[in-house]
Amino acid sequence: MKNQPNHELLEYYKHVIRLRQHLPALYTDNIEFIHENPEAKVLAYYRWSDEGTRAVVVANFSDTYLSGNSIPKFPAGNLARVDVQQNRRSWGRRV
């Protein structure tokens, strides 16, 4: 397919939009930055809604898959886990 990379990117954005629509914590003003690592190009923040939904977003802005890293102030408790990742060939998600 000629426009396969564009199609994959479109599907990625559709998925991110659906996440935002279904997790009120992602569209409130409640935000706390919990981790910044400029050397590794990693940023993490915690969001919550007044209705009780919570989300932690960890963004890796580097070109490298990072494993074995930790977020020192990662909130405890029951958080839904959805990983949205980018690699060089495609956009996708891991759950």
All heavy atoms as an XYZ file, in Angstrom:
791
protein
N       0.846     -1.177      0.000
C       0.000      0.000      0.000
C       0.891      1.239      0.000
O       1.796      1.375      0.815
C      -0.920     -0.021      1.225
C      -1.733      1.232      1.362
S      -2.713      1.303      2.879
C      -4.092      0.332      2.398
N       0.615      2.141     -0.900
C       1.450      3.324     -1.096
C       1.506      4.218      0.143
O       2.563      4.720      0.501
C       0.933      4.102     -2.301
C       1.730      5.347     -2.597
C       1.159      6.081     -3.793
C       1.897      7.378     -4.011
N       1.311      8.178     -5.070
N       0.406      4.414      0.827
C       0.339      5.321      1.973
C       0.324      4.586      3.308
O      -0.244      5.080      4.270
C      -0.888      6.228      1.854
C      -0.751      7.223      0.738
O       0.328      7.768      0.518
N      -1.820      7.452      0.007
N       0.932      3.397      3.387
C       0.916      2.607      4.614
C       1.440      3.392      5.817
O       0.814      3.366      6.873
C       1.691      1.309      4.422
C       1.631      0.380      5.616
C       0.226     -0.136      5.892
O      -0.613     -0.217      5.006
N      -0.028     -0.468      7.135
N       2.595      4.091      5.733
C       3.054      4.844      6.915
C       2.030      5.881      7.369
O       1.813      6.064      8.563
C       4.345      5.503      6.435
C       4.830      4.641      5.323
C       3.565      4.132      4.647
N       1.382      6.553      6.434
C       0.367      7.534      6.801
C      -0.837      6.860      7.447
O      -1.416      7.378      8.401
C      -0.089      8.335      5.582
C       0.991      9.263      5.070
O       1.906      9.639      5.801
N       0.899      9.613      3.808
N      -1.220      5.706      6.951
C      -2.344      4.968      7.525
C      -2.029      4.555      8.962
O      -2.868      4.671      9.851
C      -2.677      3.748      6.664
C      -3.747      2.889      7.233
N      -5.078      3.266      7.229
C      -3.699      1.696      7.865
C      -5.792      2.334      7.824
N      -4.979      1.368      8.220
N      -0.819      4.055      9.202
C      -0.423      3.641     10.544
C      -0.406      4.829     11.497
O      -0.833      4.709     12.647
C       0.944      2.963     10.503
C       0.894      1.618      9.810
C       2.264      1.016      9.579
O       3.278      1.698      9.846
O       2.315     -0.128      9.120
N       0.063      5.958     11.040
C       0.074      7.156     11.871
C      -1.351      7.613     12.178
O      -1.668      7.968     13.310
C       0.863      8.277     11.187
C       1.044      9.562     11.976
C       1.756      9.302     13.303
C       1.825     10.575     11.144
N      -2.234      7.560     11.186
C      -3.639      7.918     11.401
C      -4.268      6.998     12.439
O      -4.973      7.462     13.342
C      -4.412      7.843     10.081
C      -5.917      8.088     10.180
C      -6.221      9.493     10.693
C      -6.576      7.837      8.823
N      -4.012      5.691     12.356
C      -4.555      4.750     13.335
C      -4.014      5.025     14.730
O      -4.741      4.913     15.720
C      -4.264      3.306     12.907
C      -5.038      2.867     11.687
C      -6.542      3.030     11.858
O      -7.084      2.598     12.898
O      -7.189      3.590     10.948
N      -2.754      5.391     14.820
C      -2.156      5.747     16.110
C      -2.892      6.942     16.720
O      -3.302      6.904     17.880
C      -0.674      6.070     15.930
C      -0.044      6.700     17.141
C       0.332      5.924     18.228
C       0.153      8.076     17.213
C       0.907      6.502     19.350
C       0.720      8.651     18.334
C       1.100      7.861     19.391
O       1.654      8.433     20.497
N      -3.100      7.996     15.943
C      -3.792      9.175     16.465
C      -5.246      8.869     16.817
O      -5.774      9.389     17.800
C      -3.692     10.350     15.492
C      -2.378     11.061     15.605
C      -1.442     11.011     14.579
C      -2.043     11.761     16.758
C      -0.221     11.652     14.697
C      -0.830     12.408     16.886
C       0.075     12.341     15.851
O       1.283     12.980     15.977
N      -5.905      8.029     16.060
C      -7.274      7.632     16.405
C      -7.293      6.936     17.764
O      -8.184      7.178     18.586
C      -7.853      6.698     15.339
C      -8.252      7.388     14.065
C      -8.808      6.345     13.098
C      -9.243      6.932     11.785
N      -9.767      5.901     10.868
N      -6.310      6.068     17.992
C      -6.228      5.367     19.272
C      -5.996      6.346     20.416
O      -6.655      6.258     21.460
C      -5.115      4.315     19.233
C      -4.890      3.647     20.535
N      -5.792      2.774     21.102
C      -3.875      3.753     21.410
C      -5.331      2.364     22.261
N      -4.175      2.941     22.478
N      -5.105      7.281     20.248
C      -4.812      8.267     21.295
C      -6.050      9.126     21.572
O      -6.363      9.426     22.732
C      -3.594      9.123     20.913
C      -3.405     10.283     21.869
C      -2.337      8.261     20.862
N      -6.776      9.494     20.545
C      -8.002     10.274     20.722
C      -9.038      9.463     21.511
O      -9.684      9.986     22.416
C      -8.564     10.738     19.365
C      -7.652     11.815     18.774
C     -10.003     11.244     19.496
C      -7.926     12.137     17.320
N      -9.190      8.165     21.189
C     -10.132      7.317     21.939
C      -9.724      7.215     23.406
O     -10.580      7.251     24.300
C     -10.217      5.924     21.310
C     -11.083      5.868     20.067
C     -11.370      4.440     19.635
N     -10.186      3.645     19.383
C      -9.523      3.607     18.225
N      -9.944      4.325     17.192
N      -8.460      2.838     18.086
N      -8.427      7.089     23.677
C      -7.967      7.064     25.066
C      -8.394      8.327     25.794
O      -8.900      8.286     26.911
C      -6.442      6.944     25.127
C      -5.840      5.587     24.937
C      -4.320      5.686     24.926
C      -6.288      4.626     26.023
N      -8.166      9.451     25.174
C      -8.515     10.728     25.805
C     -10.019     10.836     26.041
O     -10.463     11.331     27.062
C      -8.031     11.895     24.945
C      -8.223     13.237     25.609
C      -7.653     14.349     24.738
N      -7.763     15.627     25.401
C      -8.853     16.388     25.405
N      -9.944     15.988     24.783
N      -8.868     17.545     26.027
N     -10.819     10.359     25.111
C     -12.271     10.426     25.254
C     -12.782      9.532     26.383
O     -13.794      9.840     27.004
C     -12.953     10.029     23.940
C     -12.775     11.038     22.842
C     -13.257     10.529     21.490
O     -13.344      9.325     21.255
N     -13.560     11.464     20.598
N     -12.105      8.415     26.659
C     -12.582      7.458     27.642
C     -11.927      7.571     29.011
O     -12.346      6.897     29.949
C     -12.429      6.037     27.100
C     -13.357      5.752     25.965
N     -12.972      5.851     24.653
C     -14.662      5.410     25.950
C     -14.000      5.578     23.877
N     -15.045      5.307     24.641
N     -10.908      8.400     29.138
C     -10.239      8.598     30.429
C     -10.336     10.069     30.821
O      -9.510     10.878     30.403
C      -8.769      8.171     30.357
C      -8.491      6.691     30.219
C      -7.017      6.442     29.959
C      -8.929      5.956     31.477
N     -11.343     10.426     31.622
C     -11.518     11.834     32.001
C     -10.264     12.466     32.613
O     -10.051     13.665     32.475
C     -12.669     11.792     33.008
C     -13.434     10.558     32.666
C     -12.403      9.580     32.186
N      -9.430     11.671     33.242
C      -8.205     12.224     33.843
C      -7.317     12.881     32.799
O      -6.550     13.794     33.121
C      -7.428     11.121     34.559
N      -7.421     12.455     31.536
C      -6.556     13.009     30.501
C      -7.019     14.359     29.965
O      -6.297     14.988     29.202
C      -6.411     12.003     29.344
C      -5.698     10.706     29.695
C      -5.674      9.777     28.485
C      -4.292     10.971     30.208
N      -8.226     14.795     30.354
C      -8.648     16.107     29.868
C      -9.064     17.059     30.986
O      -9.821     18.004     30.773
C      -9.729     16.003     28.779
C     -10.959     15.201     29.120
C     -12.004     15.760     29.847
C     -11.084     13.901     28.679
C     -13.134     15.024     30.143
C     -12.221     13.153     28.970
C     -13.232     13.721     29.687
O     -14.357     13.001     29.973
N      -8.553     16.839     32.189
C      -8.790     17.784     33.279
C      -7.575     18.697     33.415
O      -6.556     18.502     32.761
C      -9.003     17.054     34.620
O      -7.780     16.432     35.008
C     -10.113     16.027     34.529
N      -7.701     19.676     34.273
C      -6.579     20.576     34.556
C      -5.670     20.028     35.650
O      -4.650     20.622     35.966
C      -7.091     21.958     34.978
C      -7.787     22.687     33.842
O      -7.432     22.436     32.672
O      -8.677     23.505     34.115
N      -6.036     18.889     36.244
C      -5.261     18.312     37.340
C      -4.041     17.585     36.795
O      -4.167     16.564     36.124
C      -6.119     17.327     38.136
C      -7.382     17.963     38.660
O      -7.396     19.129     39.026
N      -8.460     17.201     38.683
N      -2.858     18.120     37.090
C      -1.632     17.522     36.575
C      -0.494     17.757     37.560
O      -0.413     18.820     38.185
C      -1.265     18.077     35.179
C      -0.085     17.310     34.581
C      -0.997     19.561     35.235
C       0.160     17.628     33.113
N       0.323     16.724     37.711
C       1.517     16.841     38.551
C       2.666     16.144     37.818
O       2.581     14.955     37.503
C       1.292     16.165     39.902
C       2.514     16.180     40.789
C       2.308     15.400     42.089
O       1.158     15.051     42.410
O       3.306     15.135     42.758
N       3.724     16.883     37.528
C       4.892     16.296     36.889
C       5.675     15.543     37.949
O       6.012     16.095     38.995
C       5.740     17.370     36.215
C       5.065     17.926     34.995
C       4.206     19.005     35.096
C       5.256     17.338     33.758
C       3.556     19.502     33.977
C       4.612     17.822     32.640
C       3.766     18.908     32.742
N       5.942     14.256     37.699
C       6.561     13.422     38.722
C       7.971     12.972     38.359
O       8.685     12.450     39.211
C       5.683     12.197     39.049
C       5.435     11.342     37.807
C       4.378     12.625     39.700
C       4.709     10.040     38.077
N       8.387     13.153     37.097
C       9.725     12.698     36.719
C      10.180     13.418     35.453
O       9.421     13.514     34.493
C       9.712     11.186     36.473
C      11.051     10.612     36.124
N      12.050     10.449     37.045
C      11.545     10.171     34.944
C      13.110      9.914     36.456
N      12.815      9.741     35.178
N      11.409     13.901     35.487
C      12.033     14.487     34.303
C      13.470     13.988     34.242
O      14.201     14.076     35.217
C      12.043     16.013     34.383
C      10.671     16.643     34.403
C      10.738     18.155     34.564
O      11.663     18.782     34.012
O       9.876     18.686     35.266
N      13.856     13.445     33.102
C      15.220     12.999     32.894
C      15.665     13.503     31.526
O      15.455     12.838     30.515
C      15.320     11.471     32.978
C      16.745     10.983     32.872
O      17.599     11.625     32.277
N      16.997      9.818     33.437
N      16.272     14.698     31.493
C      16.674     15.267     30.208
C      17.700     14.421     29.451
O      17.667     14.370     28.228
C      17.273     16.624     30.584
C      16.758     16.921     31.945
C      16.525     15.601     32.607
N      18.590     13.745     30.170
C      19.607     12.935     29.498
C      18.978     11.759     28.742
O      19.345     11.460     27.620
C      20.649     12.407     30.494
C      21.517     13.487     31.113
C      20.818     14.226     32.254
O      19.977     13.623     32.956
O      21.102     15.420     32.428
N      18.025     11.081     29.390
C      17.350      9.938     28.762
C      16.169     10.385     27.897
O      15.586      9.574     27.189
C      16.868      8.959     29.820
N      15.812     11.654     27.973
C      14.674     12.216     27.240
C      13.364     11.558     27.655
O      12.552     11.144     26.830
C      14.883     12.118     25.735
C      16.091     12.891     25.235
C      16.235     12.786     23.751
C      17.464     13.538     23.296
N      17.691     13.396     21.868
N      13.160     11.443     28.987
C      11.959     10.834     29.547
C      11.250     11.845     30.447
O      11.887     12.559     31.226
C      12.305      9.565     30.352
C      11.088      9.022     31.077
C      12.899      8.507     29.442
N       9.942     11.895     30.322
C       9.102     12.781     31.117
C       7.906     11.966     31.602
O       7.333     11.180     30.847
C       8.616     13.950     30.255
C       7.596     14.895     30.857
C       8.240     15.719     31.959
C       7.017     15.803     29.789
N       7.525     12.137     32.868
C       6.354     11.440     33.399
C       5.491     12.425     34.170
O       6.007     13.295     34.878
C       6.786     10.290     34.312
N       4.178     12.279     34.011
C       3.257     13.107     34.779
C       2.019     12.312     35.159
O       1.678     11.319     34.534
C       2.896     14.407     34.050
C       2.324     14.252     32.664
C       0.948     14.194     32.461
C       3.154     14.213     31.550
C       0.419     14.083     31.190
C       2.631     14.108     30.277
C       1.266     14.048     30.103
O       0.739     13.934     28.845
N       1.389     12.775     36.223
C       0.219     12.133     36.824
C      -0.974     13.050     36.604
O      -0.885     14.251     36.819
C       0.502     11.927     38.312
C      -0.655     11.469     39.151
C      -1.265     10.247     38.929
C      -1.113     12.242     40.208
C      -2.309      9.817     39.722
C      -2.152     11.822     41.011
C      -2.748     10.604     40.761
O      -3.781     10.185     41.542
N      -2.097     12.482     36.140
C      -3.332     13.248     35.922
C      -4.471     12.546     36.630
O      -4.488     11.324     36.742
C      -3.656     13.340     34.427
C      -2.501     13.802     33.601
C      -2.586     15.027     32.833
N      -3.739     15.842     32.854
C      -4.134     16.547     31.804
N      -3.514     16.440     30.667
N      -5.163     17.339     31.904
N      -5.444     13.309     37.089
C      -6.599     12.726     37.769
C      -7.827     13.595     37.528
O      -7.728     14.773     37.221
C      -6.332     12.575     39.266
C      -6.155     13.878     39.993
C      -7.109     14.582     40.674
C      -4.955     14.640     40.100
N      -6.577     15.733     41.198
C      -5.242     15.794     40.864
C      -3.657     14.477     39.624
C      -4.293     16.778     41.147
C      -2.710     15.460     39.906
C      -3.039     16.581     40.671
N      -8.982     12.948     37.643
C     -10.242     13.679     37.496
C     -10.938     13.721     38.844
O     -10.659     12.922     39.735
C     -11.147     12.984     36.469
O     -11.654     11.784     36.998
N     -11.861     14.636     38.982
C     -12.635     14.744     40.217
C     -13.557     13.537     40.404
O     -13.993     13.261     41.515
C     -13.444     16.042     40.223
C     -12.541     17.267     40.251
O     -11.404     17.164     40.762
O     -12.962     18.327     39.753
N     -13.846     12.815     39.313
C     -14.693     11.624     39.387
C     -13.915     10.396     39.847
O     -14.495      9.340     40.059
C     -15.332     11.331     38.025
C     -16.299     12.395     37.555
C     -15.600     13.565     36.873
O     -14.439     13.402     36.415
O     -16.193     14.649     36.827
N     -12.607     10.495     39.936
C     -11.808      9.382     40.452
C     -10.939      8.650     39.452
O     -10.230      7.721     39.839
N     -10.993      8.991     38.177
C     -10.092      8.319     37.238
C      -8.692      8.917     37.375
O      -8.529     10.097     37.662
C     -10.552      8.435     35.771
O     -10.577      9.793     35.394
C     -11.907      7.797     35.562
N      -7.698      8.051     37.198
C      -6.311      8.482     37.334
C      -5.490      7.921     36.179
O      -5.793      6.844     35.673
C      -5.721      7.979     38.654
C      -6.536      8.402     39.842
C      -6.042      7.872     41.177
N      -5.676      6.482     41.165
C      -4.648      5.975     41.836
N      -3.878      6.741     42.551
N      -4.394      4.693     41.791
N      -4.469      8.653     35.810
C      -3.593      8.191     34.728
C      -2.186      8.715     34.964
O      -1.996      9.824     35.458
C      -4.103      8.684     33.378
N      -1.220      7.885     34.619
C       0.176      8.303     34.614
C       0.656      8.190     33.176
O       0.477      7.157     32.528
C       1.051      7.427     35.529
C       2.514      7.801     35.401
C       0.587      7.548     36.975
N       1.242      9.246     32.679
C       1.769      9.271     31.325
C       3.288      9.308     31.424
O       3.848     10.172     32.099
C       1.258     10.500     30.548
C       1.880     10.563     29.164
C      -0.262     10.483     30.469
N       3.937      8.347     30.782
C       5.400      8.312     30.719
C       5.763      8.418     29.250
O       5.392      7.574     28.442
C       5.979      7.019     31.322
C       7.498      7.016     31.226
C       5.519      6.844     32.771
N       6.476      9.482     28.903
C       6.839      9.732     27.510
C       8.339      9.576     27.321
O       9.122     10.187     28.041
C       6.396     11.134     27.109
N       8.701      8.758     26.366
C      10.092      8.548     25.990
C      10.306      9.264     24.661
O       9.825      8.819     23.628
C      10.371      7.045     25.859
C      11.760      6.747     25.330
O      12.572      7.634     25.120
N      12.025      5.479     25.106
N      11.029     10.376     24.699
C      11.249     11.167     23.494
C      12.542     10.791     22.768
O      12.911     11.436     21.801
C      11.260     12.655     23.842
C       9.926     13.147     24.320
C       9.693     13.367     25.668
C       8.891     13.372     23.434
C       8.458     13.818     26.119
C       7.653     13.819     23.871
C       7.442     14.039     25.215
N      13.219      9.757     23.247
C      14.452      9.326     22.589
C      14.126      8.343     21.471
O      12.992      7.901     21.329
C      15.404      8.677     23.599
O      14.961      7.384     23.938
N      15.124      7.984     20.697
C      14.964      6.991     19.639
C      15.248      5.581     20.144
O      15.304      4.647     19.362
C      15.921      7.297     18.480
C      15.523      8.551     17.732
O      14.320      8.884     17.728
O      16.410      9.204     17.160
N      15.439      5.430     21.444
C      15.859      4.168     22.031
C      14.772      3.600     22.924
O      14.181      4.330     23.710
C      17.136      4.385     22.879
O      18.112      5.023     22.076
C      17.668      3.088     23.411
N      14.542      2.290     22.810
C      13.646      1.604     23.738
C      14.359      1.531     25.083
O      15.507      1.089     25.158
C      13.312      0.203     23.232
C      12.506     -0.602     24.218
C      11.156     -0.344     24.404
C      13.097     -1.601     24.972
C      10.407     -1.076     25.315
C      12.358     -2.329     25.892
C      11.015     -2.061     26.054
O      10.285     -2.774     26.960
N      13.699      1.990     26.122
C      14.298      2.004     27.449
C      13.640      0.944     28.308
O      12.431      0.968     28.524
C      14.126      3.378     28.104
C      14.747      4.554     27.344
C      14.369      5.871     28.004
C      16.258      4.407     27.274
N      14.417      0.009     28.798
C      13.888     -1.005     29.699
C      14.681     -0.951     30.994
O      15.815     -0.486     31.032
C      13.984     -2.392     29.077
O      15.332     -2.750     28.908
N      14.063     -1.406     32.054
C      14.751     -1.422     33.339
C      14.840     -0.068     34.008
O      15.561      0.093     34.987
N      14.140      0.911     33.500
C      14.131      2.235     34.119
C      13.009      2.302     35.139
O      12.029      1.572     35.054
C      13.947      3.326     33.063
C      15.154      3.457     32.183
O      16.209      3.853     32.655
N      15.017      3.104     30.927
N      13.145      3.194     36.088
C      12.097      3.343     37.089
C      11.740      4.814     37.240
O      12.537      5.684     36.945
C      12.546      2.768     38.432
O      13.651      3.502     38.922
N      10.531      5.038     37.699
C      10.036      6.377     37.987
C       9.957      6.462     39.509
O       9.068      5.844     40.112
C       8.651      6.627     37.348
C       8.662      6.321     35.848
C       8.165      8.023     37.642
C       9.584      7.186     35.027
N      10.870      7.188     40.158
C      10.941      7.179     41.626
C       9.643      7.568     42.337
O       9.305      6.983     43.347
C      12.051      8.177     41.931
C      12.863      8.249     40.687
C      11.910      8.003     39.561
N       8.903      8.536     41.833
C       7.689      9.003     42.511
C       6.418      8.465     41.849
O       5.387      9.097     41.875
C       7.673     10.529     42.537
C       8.759     11.122     43.398
C       8.910     12.633     43.318
C       7.683     13.435     43.091
N       7.877     14.869     43.022
N       6.494      7.262     41.255
C       5.333      6.677     40.585
C       4.220      6.452     41.596
O       4.453      5.850     42.641
C       5.713      5.355     39.922
C       4.763      4.946     38.836
C       4.993      5.324     37.532
C       3.642      4.192     39.121
C       4.120      4.946     36.518
C       2.762      3.805     38.129
C       3.006      4.190     36.825
N       3.005      6.950     41.326
C       1.906      6.818     42.287
C       1.524      5.361     42.536
O       1.527      4.537     41.631
C       0.750      7.555     41.612
C       1.373      8.415     40.577
C       2.631      7.712     40.151
N       1.190      5.066     43.771
C       0.723      3.728     44.138
C      -0.768      3.639     43.864
O      -1.451      4.641     43.709
C       1.013      3.473     45.614
N      -1.271      2.435     43.816
C      -2.713      2.254     43.671
C      -3.070      1.560     42.381
O      -2.224      1.111     41.619
N      -4.361      1.513     42.130
C      -4.899      0.804     40.981
C      -4.972      1.742     39.786
O      -5.833      2.594     39.715
C      -6.290      0.261     41.331
C      -6.841     -0.616     40.235
O      -6.116     -1.063     39.371
N      -8.140     -0.839     40.288
N      -4.061      1.551     38.849
C      -4.045      2.349     37.634
C      -4.208      1.425     36.437
O      -3.585      0.371     36.374
C      -2.708      3.102     37.491
C      -2.408      4.151     38.548
C      -0.945      4.550     38.472
C      -3.289      5.363     38.355
N      -5.063      1.810     35.501
C      -5.172      1.036     34.263
C      -3.874      1.202     33.489
O      -3.241      2.250     33.538
C      -6.351      1.556     33.441
N      -3.473      0.168     32.776
C      -2.220      0.241     32.046
C      -2.484      0.107     30.554
O      -3.002     -0.901     30.088
C      -1.275     -0.866     32.477
C      -0.008     -0.799     31.678
C       1.023     -1.751     32.112
N       2.125     -1.601     31.178
C       3.149     -2.376     31.122
N       3.263     -3.351     31.958
N       4.086     -2.178     30.241
N      -2.114      1.125     29.827
C      -2.160      1.105     28.370
C      -0.865      1.726     27.902
O      -0.558      2.868     28.232
C      -3.360      1.913     27.812
C      -3.343      1.906     26.302
C      -4.671      1.365     28.337
N      -0.077      0.974     27.155
C       1.174      1.484     26.607
C       0.959      1.827     25.149
O       0.497      1.007     24.374
C       2.289      0.438     26.697
C       2.677      0.117     28.121
O       2.537      1.002     28.967
O       3.113     -1.016     28.374
N       1.302      3.037     24.787
C       1.258      3.457     23.388
C       2.689      3.747     23.015
O       3.350      4.547     23.653
C       0.375      4.710     23.201
C       0.367      5.130     21.749
C      -1.038      4.439     23.683
N       3.168      3.072     21.998
C       4.577      3.213     21.671
C       4.777      3.597     20.218
O       3.929      3.358     19.382
C       5.328      1.929     21.980
C       4.995      0.794     21.031
C       5.824     -0.433     21.322
O       6.352     -0.576     22.401
N       5.939     -1.303     20.370
N       5.927      4.157     19.966
C       6.354      4.471     18.615
C       7.653      3.728     18.379
O       8.513      3.669     19.241
C       6.606      5.963     18.459
C       7.288      6.305     17.152
C       7.894      7.678     17.149
O       7.977      8.342     18.160
N       8.344      8.104     16.008
N       7.792      3.140     17.216
C       9.102      2.660     16.825
C       9.398      3.218     15.441
O       8.572      3.922     14.865
C       9.217      1.131     16.901
C       8.276      0.421     15.953
O       8.034      0.876     14.851
N       7.742     -0.694     16.393
N      10.515      2.908     14.905
C      10.906      3.532     13.645
C      10.069      3.092     12.457
O       9.940      3.819     11.494
C      12.379      3.247     13.376
C      13.249      3.981     14.333
C      14.685      3.811     14.002
N      15.456      4.647     14.927
C      16.733      4.580     15.049
N      17.430      3.742     14.326
N      17.358      5.362     15.894
N       9.486      1.894     12.521
C       8.746      1.398     11.368
C       7.241      1.586     11.474
O       6.564      1.629     10.466
C       9.056     -0.076     11.155
C      10.477     -0.308     10.748
C      10.716     -1.737     10.358
N       9.889     -2.653     11.113
C      10.296     -3.797     11.599
N      11.518     -4.179     11.432
N       9.474     -4.584     12.252
N       6.714      1.645     12.679
C       5.250      1.704     12.779
C       4.814      2.338     14.090
O       5.589      2.496     15.017
C       4.658      0.307     12.663
O       5.028     -0.451     13.798
N       3.554      2.656     14.152
C       2.904      3.145     15.348
C       2.060      2.010     15.867
O       1.462      1.279     15.091
C       2.020      4.345     15.028
C       2.784      5.503     14.530
C       3.146      5.744     13.236
C       3.301      6.580     15.280
N       3.861      6.897     13.157
C       3.960      7.439     14.397
C       3.276      6.904     16.632
C       4.589      8.606     14.813
C       3.889      8.076     17.043
C       4.537      8.899     16.145
N       1.971      1.858     17.173
C       1.166      0.770     17.689
C       0.913      0.923     19.167
O       1.221      1.942     19.759
N       0.362     -0.133     19.761
C       0.133     -0.094     21.198
C       0.386     -1.478     21.769
O       0.249     -2.474     21.095
C      -1.266      0.367     21.536
C      -2.351     -0.600     21.200
C      -3.698     -0.014     21.558
N      -4.733     -0.918     21.090
C      -5.519     -1.606     21.870
N      -5.429     -1.485     23.169
N      -6.419     -2.404     21.375
N       0.783     -1.477     23.011
C       0.942     -2.714     23.752
C       0.114     -2.589     25.008
O       0.153     -1.578     25.677
C       2.405     -2.923     24.163
C       3.317     -3.147     23.000
C       4.702     -3.407     23.474
N       5.133     -2.314     24.342
C       6.218     -2.358     25.104
N       6.959     -3.420     25.118
N       6.568     -1.346     25.853
N      -0.656     -3.617     25.310
C      -1.481     -3.594     26.513
C      -1.038     -4.725     27.424
O      -0.728     -5.785     27.004
C      -2.974     -3.731     26.159
C      -3.814     -3.772     27.408
C      -3.399     -2.613     25.260
